[in-house]
Amino acid sequence: MSAQKEKGHWGKGNGRRYTPAFKREAVRQARAPLKAGFSLAETARRLKLNAQTLSNWIEAADRGARKARALAA
């Protein structure tokens, strides 16, 4: 296997790509059940996602919101 092909596989997980709209909707769906007492893992399973992936998306959304607030101030 060439170095280029190997490099393409490192850290790629299952190789699926999700649209920004799907990610936003997944984060929205994850936040509502968390407030109601459902776990992130339950929500991830329902969306057929890895719980860590969903957690990463939530953290990224939170970072983006903090950055937007800082720029608006």
PDB file of N, CA, C and O in Angstrom, chain B, residues numbered from 101:
ATOM      1  N   MET B 101       0.848  -1.178   0.000  1.00  0.00           N
ATOM      2  CA  MET B 101       0.000   0.000   0.000  1.00  0.00           C
ATOM      3  C   MET B 101       0.890   1.235   0.000  1.00  0.00           C
ATOM      4  O   MET B 101       1.869   1.295   0.743  1.00  0.00           O
ATOM      5  N   SER B 102       0.562   2.205  -0.815  1.00  0.00           N
ATOM      6  CA  SER B 102       1.388   3.406  -0.891  1.00  0.00           C
ATOM      7  C   SER B 102       1.181   4.276   0.338  1.00  0.00           C
ATOM      8  O   SER B 102       0.169   4.161   1.030  1.00  0.00           O
ATOM      9  N   ALA B 103       2.147   5.147   0.606  1.00  0.00           N
ATOM     10  CA  ALA B 103       2.050   6.050   1.751  1.00  0.00           C
ATOM     11  C   ALA B 103       0.835   6.958   1.612  1.00  0.00           C
ATOM     12  O   ALA B 103       0.193   7.296   2.606  1.00  0.00           O
ATOM     13  N   GLN B 104       0.520   7.351   0.389  1.00  0.00           N
ATOM     14  CA  GLN B 104      -0.623   8.239   0.174  1.00  0.00           C
ATOM     15  C   GLN B 104      -1.930   7.534   0.555  1.00  0.00           C
ATOM     16  O   GLN B 104      -2.778   8.129   1.219  1.00  0.00           O
ATOM     17  N   LYS B 105      -2.096   6.300   0.150  1.00  0.00           N
ATOM     18  CA  LYS B 105      -3.307   5.559   0.497  1.00  0.00           C
ATOM     19  C   LYS B 105      -3.382   5.343   2.001  1.00  0.00           C
ATOM     20  O   LYS B 105      -4.444   5.507   2.600  1.00  0.00           O
ATOM     21  N   GLU B 106      -2.244   4.970   2.625  1.00  0.00           N
ATOM     22  CA  GLU B 106      -2.244   4.767   4.067  1.00  0.00           C
ATOM     23  C   GLU B 106      -2.635   6.045   4.786  1.00  0.00           C
ATOM     24  O   GLU B 106      -3.451   6.019   5.708  1.00  0.00           O
ATOM     25  N   LYS B 107      -2.052   7.166   4.367  1.00  0.00           N
ATOM     26  CA  LYS B 107      -2.338   8.441   5.022  1.00  0.00           C
ATOM     27  C   LYS B 107      -3.833   8.747   4.961  1.00  0.00           C
ATOM     28  O   LYS B 107      -4.390   9.302   5.908  1.00  0.00           O
ATOM     29  N   GLY B 108      -4.473   8.396   3.876  1.00  0.00           N
ATOM     30  CA  GLY B 108      -5.893   8.661   3.727  1.00  0.00           C
ATOM     31  C   GLY B 108      -6.760   7.871   4.686  1.00  0.00           C
ATOM     32  O   GLY B 108      -7.914   8.232   4.913  1.00  0.00           O
ATOM     33  N   HIS B 109      -6.226   6.795   5.255  1.00  0.00           N
ATOM     34  CA  HIS B 109      -7.018   5.959   6.142  1.00  0.00           C
ATOM     35  C   HIS B 109      -6.783   6.245   7.618  1.00  0.00           C
ATOM     36  O   HIS B 109      -7.569   5.793   8.451  1.00  0.00           O
ATOM     37  N   TRP B 110      -5.755   6.961   7.966  1.00  0.00           N
ATOM     38  CA  TRP B 110      -5.473   7.215   9.376  1.00  0.00           C
ATOM     39  C   TRP B 110      -6.490   8.181   9.946  1.00  0.00           C
ATOM     40  O   TRP B 110      -6.700   9.266   9.402  1.00  0.00           O
ATOM     41  N   GLY B 111      -7.115   7.794  11.031  1.00  0.00           N
ATOM     42  CA  GLY B 111      -8.027   8.678  11.736  1.00  0.00           C
ATOM     43  C   GLY B 111      -9.316   8.967  11.001  1.00  0.00           C
ATOM     44  O   GLY B 111      -9.975   9.963  11.297  1.00  0.00           O
ATOM     45  N   LYS B 112      -9.698   8.133  10.054  1.00  0.00           N
ATOM     46  CA  LYS B 112     -10.887   8.413   9.259  1.00  0.00           C
ATOM     47  C   LYS B 112     -12.140   7.724   9.786  1.00  0.00           C
ATOM     48  O   LYS B 112     -13.230   7.984   9.275  1.00  0.00           O
ATOM     49  N   GLY B 113     -12.029   6.869  10.773  1.00  0.00           N
ATOM     50  CA  GLY B 113     -13.206   6.174  11.289  1.00  0.00           C
ATOM     51  C   GLY B 113     -13.825   5.296  10.230  1.00  0.00           C
ATOM     52  O   GLY B 113     -13.123   4.536   9.564  1.00  0.00           O
ATOM     53  N   ASN B 114     -15.138   5.391  10.064  1.00  0.00           N
ATOM     54  CA  ASN B 114     -15.825   4.533   9.106  1.00  0.00           C
ATOM     55  C   ASN B 114     -15.903   5.145   7.716  1.00  0.00           C
ATOM     56  O   ASN B 114     -16.435   4.520   6.799  1.00  0.00           O
ATOM     57  N   GLY B 115     -15.386   6.347   7.544  1.00  0.00           N
ATOM     58  CA  GLY B 115     -15.340   6.966   6.227  1.00  0.00           C
ATOM     59  C   GLY B 115     -16.613   7.668   5.807  1.00  0.00           C
ATOM     60  O   GLY B 115     -16.654   8.261   4.729  1.00  0.00           O
ATOM     61  N   ARG B 116     -17.670   7.620   6.635  1.00  0.00           N
ATOM     62  CA  ARG B 116     -18.903   8.310   6.275  1.00  0.00           C
ATOM     63  C   ARG B 116     -18.729   9.800   6.465  1.00  0.00           C
ATOM     64  O   ARG B 116     -18.038  10.249   7.380  1.00  0.00           O
ATOM     65  N   ARG B 117     -19.357  10.552   5.604  1.00  0.00           N
ATOM     66  CA  ARG B 117     -19.345  12.010   5.695  1.00  0.00           C
ATOM     67  C   ARG B 117     -20.773  12.471   5.914  1.00  0.00           C
ATOM     68  O   ARG B 117     -21.709  11.901   5.353  1.00  0.00           O
ATOM     69  N   TYR B 118     -20.940  13.497   6.725  1.00  0.00           N
ATOM     70  CA  TYR B 118     -22.256  14.026   7.029  1.00  0.00           C
ATOM     71  C   TYR B 118     -22.307  15.493   6.636  1.00  0.00           C
ATOM     72  O   TYR B 118     -21.324  16.220   6.779  1.00  0.00           O
ATOM     73  N   THR B 119     -23.449  15.917   6.144  1.00  0.00           N
ATOM     74  CA  THR B 119     -23.603  17.312   5.742  1.00  0.00           C
ATOM     75  C   THR B 119     -23.675  18.193   6.984  1.00  0.00           C
ATOM     76  O   THR B 119     -24.049  17.726   8.060  1.00  0.00           O
ATOM     77  N   PRO B 120     -23.316  19.466   6.836  1.00  0.00           N
ATOM     78  CA  PRO B 120     -23.466  20.392   7.971  1.00  0.00           C
ATOM     79  C   PRO B 120     -24.911  20.439   8.479  1.00  0.00           C
ATOM     80  O   PRO B 120     -25.138  20.558   9.683  1.00  0.00           O
ATOM     81  N   ALA B 121     -25.879  20.349   7.578  1.00  0.00           N
ATOM     82  CA  ALA B 121     -27.284  20.376   7.996  1.00  0.00           C
ATOM     83  C   ALA B 121     -27.617  19.154   8.863  1.00  0.00           C
ATOM     84  O   ALA B 121     -28.328  19.279   9.859  1.00  0.00           O
ATOM     85  N   PHE B 122     -27.107  17.980   8.488  1.00  0.00           N
ATOM     86  CA  PHE B 122     -27.344  16.775   9.295  1.00  0.00           C
ATOM     87  C   PHE B 122     -26.719  16.938  10.675  1.00  0.00           C
ATOM     88  O   PHE B 122     -27.329  16.584  11.683  1.00  0.00           O
ATOM     89  N   LYS B 123     -25.501  17.473  10.718  1.00  0.00           N
ATOM     90  CA  LYS B 123     -24.817  17.658  11.996  1.00  0.00           C
ATOM     91  C   LYS B 123     -25.590  18.619  12.895  1.00  0.00           C
ATOM     92  O   LYS B 123     -25.763  18.359  14.085  1.00  0.00           O
ATOM     93  N   ARG B 124     -26.057  19.736  12.320  1.00  0.00           N
ATOM     94  CA  ARG B 124     -26.838  20.700  13.112  1.00  0.00           C
ATOM     95  C   ARG B 124     -28.094  20.050  13.677  1.00  0.00           C
ATOM     96  O   ARG B 124     -28.428  20.243  14.846  1.00  0.00           O
ATOM     97  N   GLU B 125     -28.785  19.284  12.849  1.00  0.00           N
ATOM     98  CA  GLU B 125     -30.009  18.621  13.291  1.00  0.00           C
ATOM     99  C   GLU B 125     -29.707  17.572  14.358  1.00  0.00           C
ATOM    100  O   GLU B 125     -30.466  17.433  15.318  1.00  0.00           O
ATOM    101  N   ALA B 126     -28.624  16.843  14.204  1.00  0.00           N
ATOM    102  CA  ALA B 126     -28.246  15.845  15.205  1.00  0.00           C
ATOM    103  C   ALA B 126     -27.942  16.518  16.540  1.00  0.00           C
ATOM    104  O   ALA B 126     -28.351  16.023  17.591  1.00  0.00           O
ATOM    105  N   VAL B 127     -27.230  17.636  16.508  1.00  0.00           N
ATOM    106  CA  VAL B 127     -26.921  18.373  17.736  1.00  0.00           C
ATOM    107  C   VAL B 127     -28.214  18.878  18.372  1.00  0.00           C
ATOM    108  O   VAL B 127     -28.378  18.793  19.589  1.00  0.00           O
ATOM    109  N   ARG B 128     -29.125  19.399  17.566  1.00  0.00           N
ATOM    110  CA  ARG B 128     -30.406  19.892  18.086  1.00  0.00           C
ATOM    111  C   ARG B 128     -31.177  18.757  18.760  1.00  0.00           C
ATOM    112  O   ARG B 128     -31.714  18.922  19.855  1.00  0.00           O
ATOM    113  N   GLN B 129     -31.224  17.616  18.096  1.00  0.00           N
ATOM    114  CA  GLN B 129     -31.932  16.466  18.657  1.00  0.00           C
ATOM    115  C   GLN B 129     -31.251  15.949  19.920  1.00  0.00           C
ATOM    116  O   GLN B 129     -31.925  15.495  20.844  1.00  0.00           O
ATOM    117  N   ALA B 130     -29.940  16.013  19.966  1.00  0.00           N
ATOM    118  CA  ALA B 130     -29.210  15.518  21.137  1.00  0.00           C
ATOM    119  C   ALA B 130     -29.445  16.407  22.345  1.00  0.00           C
ATOM    120  O   ALA B 130     -29.553  15.915  23.468  1.00  0.00           O
ATOM    121  N   ARG B 131     -29.525  17.704  22.125  1.00  0.00           N
ATOM    122  CA  ARG B 131     -29.681  18.627  23.252  1.00  0.00           C
ATOM    123  C   ARG B 131     -31.043  18.499  23.911  1.00  0.00           C
ATOM    124  O   ARG B 131     -31.125  18.554  25.139  1.00  0.00           O
ATOM    125  N   ALA B 132     -32.095  18.335  23.160  1.00  0.00           N
ATOM    126  CA  ALA B 132     -33.440  18.235  23.743  1.00  0.00           C
ATOM    127  C   ALA B 132     -33.562  17.018  24.666  1.00  0.00           C
ATOM    128  O   ALA B 132     -34.007  17.174  25.803  1.00  0.00           O
ATOM    129  N   PRO B 133     -33.185  15.814  24.222  1.00  0.00           N
ATOM    130  CA  PRO B 133     -33.280  14.658  25.126  1.00  0.00           C
ATOM    131  C   PRO B 133     -32.364  14.770  26.343  1.00  0.00           C
ATOM    132  O   PRO B 133     -32.707  14.279  27.418  1.00  0.00           O
ATOM    133  N   LEU B 134     -31.204  15.410  26.189  1.00  0.00           N
ATOM    134  CA  LEU B 134     -30.311  15.554  27.337  1.00  0.00           C
ATOM    135  C   LEU B 134     -30.992  16.355  28.432  1.00  0.00           C
ATOM    136  O   LEU B 134     -30.855  16.045  29.615  1.00  0.00           O
ATOM    137  N   LYS B 135     -31.725  17.384  28.038  1.00  0.00           N
ATOM    138  CA  LYS B 135     -32.455  18.191  29.016  1.00  0.00           C
ATOM    139  C   LYS B 135     -33.582  17.392  29.650  1.00  0.00           C
ATOM    140  O   LYS B 135     -33.947  17.649  30.797  1.00  0.00           O
ATOM    141  N   ALA B 136     -34.142  16.426  28.927  1.00  0.00           N
ATOM    142  CA  ALA B 136     -35.251  15.613  29.434  1.00  0.00           C
ATOM    143  C   ALA B 136     -34.770  14.381  30.197  1.00  0.00           C
ATOM    144  O   ALA B 136     -35.590  13.608  30.694  1.00  0.00           O
ATOM    145  N   GLY B 137     -33.453  14.186  30.298  1.00  0.00           N
ATOM    146  CA  GLY B 137     -32.925  13.074  31.067  1.00  0.00           C
ATOM    147  C   GLY B 137     -32.496  11.868  30.253  1.00  0.00           C
ATOM    148  O   GLY B 137     -32.118  10.847  30.828  1.00  0.00           O
ATOM    149  N   PHE B 138     -32.542  11.955  28.929  1.00  0.00           N
ATOM    150  CA  PHE B 138     -32.055  10.866  28.093  1.00  0.00           C
ATOM    151  C   PHE B 138     -30.550  11.026  27.918  1.00  0.00           C
ATOM    152  O   PHE B 138     -30.026  12.139  27.953  1.00  0.00           O
ATOM    153  N   SER B 139     -29.869   9.916  27.731  1.00  0.00           N
ATOM    154  CA  SER B 139     -28.417   9.989  27.577  1.00  0.00           C
ATOM    155  C   SER B 139     -28.025  10.320  26.140  1.00  0.00           C
ATOM    156  O   SER B 139     -28.784  10.105  25.195  1.00  0.00           O
ATOM    157  N   LEU B 140     -26.826  10.844  26.015  1.00  0.00           N
ATOM    158  CA  LEU B 140     -26.273  11.129  24.693  1.00  0.00           C
ATOM    159  C   LEU B 140     -26.141   9.827  23.907  1.00  0.00           C
ATOM    160  O   LEU B 140     -26.383   9.802  22.700  1.00  0.00           O
ATOM    161  N   ALA B 141     -25.759   8.751  24.583  1.00  0.00           N
ATOM    162  CA  ALA B 141     -25.594   7.456  23.914  1.00  0.00           C
ATOM    163  C   ALA B 141     -26.915   6.975  23.317  1.00  0.00           C
ATOM    164  O   ALA B 141     -26.937   6.434  22.211  1.00  0.00           O
ATOM    165  N   GLU B 142     -28.017   7.171  24.047  1.00  0.00           N
ATOM    166  CA  GLU B 142     -29.326   6.769  23.524  1.00  0.00           C
ATOM    167  C   GLU B 142     -29.678   7.556  22.262  1.00  0.00           C
ATOM    168  O   GLU B 142     -30.176   6.999  21.284  1.00  0.00           O
ATOM    169  N   THR B 143     -29.413   8.841  22.302  1.00  0.00           N
ATOM    170  CA  THR B 143     -29.693   9.684  21.143  1.00  0.00           C
ATOM    171  C   THR B 143     -28.809   9.286  19.969  1.00  0.00           C
ATOM    172  O   THR B 143     -29.282   9.206  18.835  1.00  0.00           O
ATOM    173  N   ALA B 144     -27.532   9.036  20.232  1.00  0.00           N
ATOM    174  CA  ALA B 144     -26.609   8.623  19.165  1.00  0.00           C
ATOM    175  C   ALA B 144     -27.068   7.317  18.528  1.00  0.00           C
ATOM    176  O   ALA B 144     -27.044   7.187  17.304  1.00  0.00           O
ATOM    177  N   ARG B 145     -27.479   6.358  19.332  1.00  0.00           N
ATOM    178  CA  ARG B 145     -27.964   5.084  18.784  1.00  0.00           C
ATOM    179  C   ARG B 145     -29.175   5.308  17.886  1.00  0.00           C
ATOM    180  O   ARG B 145     -29.281   4.714  16.813  1.00  0.00           O
ATOM    181  N   ARG B 146     -30.086   6.171  18.333  1.00  0.00           N
ATOM    182  CA  ARG B 146     -31.285   6.446  17.546  1.00  0.00           C
ATOM    183  C   ARG B 146     -30.915   7.057  16.193  1.00  0.00           C
ATOM    184  O   ARG B 146     -31.567   6.790  15.184  1.00  0.00           O
ATOM    185  N   LEU B 147     -29.864   7.879  16.181  1.00  0.00           N
ATOM    186  CA  LEU B 147     -29.416   8.524  14.938  1.00  0.00           C
ATOM    187  C   LEU B 147     -28.405   7.670  14.164  1.00  0.00           C
ATOM    188  O   LEU B 147     -27.918   8.073  13.108  1.00  0.00           O
ATOM    189  N   LYS B 148     -28.099   6.482  14.709  1.00  0.00           N
ATOM    190  CA  LYS B 148     -27.118   5.569  14.095  1.00  0.00           C
ATOM    191  C   LYS B 148     -25.733   6.222  13.981  1.00  0.00           C
ATOM    192  O   LYS B 148     -25.065   6.139  12.951  1.00  0.00           O
ATOM    193  N   LEU B 149     -25.329   6.874  15.079  1.00  0.00           N
ATOM    194  CA  LEU B 149     -24.031   7.534  15.172  1.00  0.00           C
ATOM    195  C   LEU B 149     -23.261   6.960  16.350  1.00  0.00           C
ATOM    196  O   LEU B 149     -23.846   6.403  17.278  1.00  0.00           O
ATOM    197  N   ASN B 150     -21.965   7.100  16.301  1.00  0.00           N
ATOM    198  CA  ASN B 150     -21.127   6.803  17.440  1.00  0.00           C
ATOM    199  C   ASN B 150     -21.338   7.925  18.460  1.00  0.00           C
ATOM    200  O   ASN B 150     -21.383   9.096  18.083  1.00  0.00           O
ATOM    201  N   ALA B 151     -21.465   7.586  19.732  1.00  0.00           N
ATOM    202  CA  ALA B 151     -21.710   8.597  20.767  1.00  0.00           C
ATOM    203  C   ALA B 151     -20.589   9.629  20.816  1.00  0.00           C
ATOM    204  O   ALA B 151     -20.853  10.810  21.041  1.00  0.00           O
ATOM    205  N   GLN B 152     -19.344   9.206  20.609  1.00  0.00           N
ATOM    206  CA  GLN B 152     -18.225  10.156  20.638  1.00  0.00           C
ATOM    207  C   GLN B 152     -18.322  11.140  19.473  1.00  0.00           C
ATOM    208  O   GLN B 152     -17.997  12.317  19.627  1.00  0.00           O
ATOM    209  N   THR B 153     -18.763  10.669  18.321  1.00  0.00           N
ATOM    210  CA  THR B 153     -18.942  11.554  17.168  1.00  0.00           C
ATOM    211  C   THR B 153     -19.966  12.627  17.501  1.00  0.00           C
ATOM    212  O   THR B 153     -19.727  13.810  17.257  1.00  0.00           O
ATOM    213  N   LEU B 154     -21.095  12.231  18.052  1.00  0.00           N
ATOM    214  CA  LEU B 154     -22.130  13.192  18.411  1.00  0.00           C
ATOM    215  C   LEU B 154     -21.619  14.159  19.478  1.00  0.00           C
ATOM    216  O   LEU B 154     -21.893  15.358  19.411  1.00  0.00           O
ATOM    217  N   SER B 155     -20.892  13.655  20.444  1.00  0.00           N
ATOM    218  CA  SER B 155     -20.303  14.506  21.472  1.00  0.00           C
ATOM    219  C   SER B 155     -19.348  15.532  20.859  1.00  0.00           C
ATOM    220  O   SER B 155     -19.348  16.698  21.253  1.00  0.00           O
ATOM    221  N   ASN B 156     -18.540  15.097  19.900  1.00  0.00           N
ATOM    222  CA  ASN B 156     -17.625  16.013  19.213  1.00  0.00           C
ATOM    223  C   ASN B 156     -18.386  17.116  18.490  1.00  0.00           C
ATOM    224  O   ASN B 156     -17.975  18.276  18.514  1.00  0.00           O
ATOM    225  N   TRP B 157     -19.497  16.755  17.845  1.00  0.00           N
ATOM    226  CA  TRP B 157     -20.294  17.749  17.126  1.00  0.00           C
ATOM    227  C   TRP B 157     -20.901  18.758  18.087  1.00  0.00           C
ATOM    228  O   TRP B 157     -20.962  19.949  17.782  1.00  0.00           O
ATOM    229  N   ILE B 158     -21.352  18.289  19.246  1.00  0.00           N
ATOM    230  CA  ILE B 158     -21.924  19.198  20.243  1.00  0.00           C
ATOM    231  C   ILE B 158     -20.845  20.168  20.738  1.00  0.00           C
ATOM    232  O   ILE B 158     -21.087  21.369  20.852  1.00  0.00           O
ATOM    233  N   GLU B 159     -19.669  19.642  21.026  1.00  0.00           N
ATOM    234  CA  GLU B 159     -18.565  20.498  21.480  1.00  0.00           C
ATOM    235  C   GLU B 159     -18.187  21.516  20.415  1.00  0.00           C
ATOM    236  O   GLU B 159     -17.934  22.677  20.737  1.00  0.00           O
ATOM    237  N   ALA B 160     -18.146  21.104  19.159  1.00  0.00           N
ATOM    238  CA  ALA B 160     -17.818  22.021  18.062  1.00  0.00           C
ATOM    239  C   ALA B 160     -18.882  23.111  17.935  1.00  0.00           C
ATOM    240  O   ALA B 160     -18.558  24.276  17.700  1.00  0.00           O
ATOM    241  N   ALA B 161     -20.149  22.733  18.090  1.00  0.00           N
ATOM    242  CA  ALA B 161     -21.234  23.714  18.020  1.00  0.00           C
ATOM    243  C   ALA B 161     -21.117  24.708  19.172  1.00  0.00           C
ATOM    244  O   ALA B 161     -21.331  25.905  18.981  1.00  0.00           O
ATOM    245  N   ASP B 162     -20.783  24.226  20.350  1.00  0.00           N
ATOM    246  CA  ASP B 162     -20.614  25.112  21.503  1.00  0.00           C
ATOM    247  C   ASP B 162     -19.449  26.070  21.300  1.00  0.00           C
ATOM    248  O   ASP B 162     -19.549  27.249  21.637  1.00  0.00           O
ATOM    249  N   ARG B 163     -18.338  25.568  20.748  1.00  0.00           N
ATOM    250  CA  ARG B 163     -17.189  26.443  20.459  1.00  0.00           C
ATOM    251  C   ARG B 163     -17.577  27.516  19.453  1.00  0.00           C
ATOM    252  O   ARG B 163     -17.198  28.679  19.598  1.00  0.00           O
ATOM    253  N   GLY B 164     -18.337  27.120  18.429  1.00  0.00           N
ATOM    254  CA  GLY B 164     -18.775  28.076  17.421  1.00  0.00           C
ATOM    255  C   GLY B 164     -19.682  29.140  18.008  1.00  0.00           C
ATOM    256  O   GLY B 164     -19.582  30.312  17.644  1.00  0.00           O
ATOM    257  N   ALA B 165     -20.566  28.744  18.913  1.00  0.00           N
ATOM    258  CA  ALA B 165     -21.470  29.702  19.553  1.00  0.00           C
ATOM    259  C   ALA B 165     -20.691  30.675  20.438  1.00  0.00           C
ATOM    260  O   ALA B 165     -20.972  31.874  20.445  1.00  0.00           O
ATOM    261  N   ARG B 166     -19.718  30.160  21.180  1.00  0.00           N
ATOM    262  CA  ARG B 166     -18.895  31.047  22.023  1.00  0.00           C
ATOM    263  C   ARG B 166     -18.114  32.031  21.166  1.00  0.00           C
ATOM    264  O   ARG B 166     -17.993  33.205  21.512  1.00  0.00           O
ATOM    265  N   LYS B 167     -17.586  31.550  20.048  1.00  0.00           N
ATOM    266  CA  LYS B 167     -16.808  32.426  19.164  1.00  0.00           C
ATOM    267  C   LYS B 167     -17.710  33.510  18.570  1.00  0.00           C
ATOM    268  O   LYS B 167     -17.302  34.666  18.467  1.00  0.00           O
ATOM    269  N   ALA B 168     -18.922  33.145  18.183  1.00  0.00           N
ATOM    270  CA  ALA B 168     -19.856  34.114  17.618  1.00  0.00           C
ATOM    271  C   ALA B 168     -20.213  35.184  18.652  1.00  0.00           C
ATOM    272  O   ALA B 168     -20.283  36.369  18.326  1.00  0.00           O
ATOM    273  N   ARG B 169     -20.441  34.757  19.909  1.00  0.00           N
ATOM    274  CA  ARG B 169     -20.759  35.721  20.965  1.00  0.00           C
ATOM    275  C   ARG B 169     -19.586  36.660  21.198  1.00  0.00           C
ATOM    276  O   ARG B 169     -19.781  37.862  21.380  1.00  0.00           O
ATOM    277  N   ALA B 170     -18.364  36.123  21.193  1.00  0.00           N
ATOM    278  CA  ALA B 170     -17.177  36.951  21.413  1.00  0.00           C
ATOM    279  C   ALA B 170     -17.013  37.975  20.296  1.00  0.00           C
ATOM    280  O   ALA B 170     -16.636  39.118  20.555  1.00  0.00           O
ATOM    281  N   LEU B 171     -17.289  37.581  19.069  1.00  0.00           N
ATOM    282  CA  LEU B 171     -17.169  38.509  17.948  1.00  0.00           C
ATOM    283  C   LEU B 171     -18.252  39.576  17.976  1.00  0.00           C
ATOM    284  O   LEU B 171     -18.035  40.695  17.512  1.00  0.00           O
ATOM    285  N   ALA B 172     -19.421  39.234  18.520  1.00  0.00           N
ATOM    286  CA  ALA B 172     -20.529  40.183  18.579  1.00  0.00           C
ATOM    287  C   ALA B 172     -20.346  41.201  19.716  1.00  0.00           C
ATOM    288  O   ALA B 172     -20.948  42.275  19.695  1.00  0.00           O
ATOM    289  N   ALA B 173     -19.515  40.856  20.703  1.00  0.00           N
ATOM    290  CA  ALA B 173     -19.347  41.731  21.870  1.00  0.00           C
ATOM    291  C   ALA B 173     -18.454  42.915  21.577  1.00  0.00           C
ATOM    292  O   ALA B 173     -18.217  43.741  22.458  1.00  0.00           O
TER     293      ALA B 173
END
